[in-house]
Structures are given as C-alpha cells and as structure tokens.
Amino acid sequence: MVDRFVGGQLEVQNRNEGYLYRGEIASLEVTGDHSAARLTVRFNWFAEMHEDGEWHGSEPDPYTVSLLIYSVSDIGDGRICLSSYITGETTVLFPLDGSKLDPAKVRNLVTQA
C-alpha cells in the first residue's frame, strides 16, 4: 500500500513547535507488529521552512514514526494523513502525482547520491 507514495512527497508540520518539513520520498517501509508498528521514510532530498519564509535544504535523514501514537486517515486525492496528539505532528503523504514542492525553489538543496 505505501509503495504508491515513492516519488511523491511527505510534509511534516508541528504548529506548537513551529516546524514545517517537506521531502521527496525515495522509499517507505512499515516494520513491526500491531503493537510496535513503525513507518520509516527515506528521502531523495529534504527541506525545511525557515523564518525567512524560504525553503532551505537539510540532510535527508530517514523520518520514522511509531504508528501506535498516530491516527491514520485518507484525506482524499490519494493523500494519507498521520496525526499525533502526543507529538503534535501532522504528516501528509502525497502520491507521485500529488502536491509538489519544486526542488528548484529550495536553497542549498542536499540530495542523496
């Protein structure tokens, strides 16, 4: 089910902590059983929104969440939303033909080799 997001993008937002991230998905993997399931996303590139209102490149480290503390919902247009009241994060997976941040608009973009 998650393979359809490869080549799409992931956006992570936390209004309480004040961060907004976006990256192009290279791979996704769900591991563990029902009581310890985790989603790990690896990126071709990753960016974060800075206070200057510009996207800045960031090291494309894997993003991992425990699915035990996130609720998952289909929000239409092929998108999946994961939200957690515990972490305050809202994460949206966009399919390949979904919303895109243009990497040309990201300052100092770092890509995976």
N, C-alpha and C positions, 0 to 999 in steps of 0.2 A: 504494500500500500504506500509506503513512504518513497519508493523509488521514483514516483511521478514528480517529485519535487527536485530531483537532481537537475542542475542547470537553472533552476528557479532561484528565488532569493528568500532569505529569512530576515525578519525585522524583530528586534527586541527593544522593548520600551519599559522604563520604570519611571513614572512621573514623580514618585516620592523621592527617589534617589537622583533624578534628573539626568538619566542617560537614555540615548537612542542609538542603536547599532543597526547596521544593515550589511549583509554579505551575500555573495553568490555561492550557492550550495554545490559542493563537489561530491559529497556523499552523506548519507544518513544511515544510522544503524540503531535498531531497538534491541537492547540486551536485557537479560534478567527475566524473572518470572513476574507474575501479577503483583506480588508484594514488594518487588525491588526493581521494577522495570525502569530503564533509563533510555533516553534518546540522546544520541551523540551526533552532532552535525559538524562536518569538516567543510572548509571553505576554499574556493579558488582565490578570493580576496575578501577583505573585511574593512568596514569603515565605521567611524563614529562621528556623530554630530557634535560639533564644538559650540561654545558660547558665541562664537563669531557668526553663527548661522551657516557655516560651511561644513561639508563632509570632509573628514581627514582620514587617510589610510591608517590602518592599525594592523599589527601582526595577526595573520589569520589563524589563531589558535582554535582548537575544537571548542564547541559550545555543548555542554552536557547538562541535562535536567533530569531530575527524578520525576517520573510520571506519576508517582504516588501523591505528590503535592500539587500537581497541576490538573486543572479540568481541561478537557479537550472538546472542541466543538467545530463543526463545519459551518463556516460563516458565508458560504456562497462563492461563486466564481472559481471553484476549485481550491479555495483557501482553507487552511486549518488554523485555528487559534488555540493556543495553550495559555492559560492564565492561572496565576497562583496568588491567593490572598496572603500566603505566608511570605513569599519573596517580594510581592508587589509587581512582579513582571507580567507583561503581556507579550507573547511571542506569536508572530504570524508567519506561517509557511506559505509562500507564493509559488504556484506551479510555473513551469518554464514559460508559458505564455501569459503569465500574470504581470502584476506591477513590477517595475524595474527601476532601480537607481542606476543611472548611467555612470559607469566607472570613469568615464572621461571627466566627470564633474567632481571627482574625489581627489583632493590634494594629497600628494606623496603616497599614492596607492602602492601597497605591497602585495604582490601576488605569489601564489605557490608555484614552485618550479615544476 
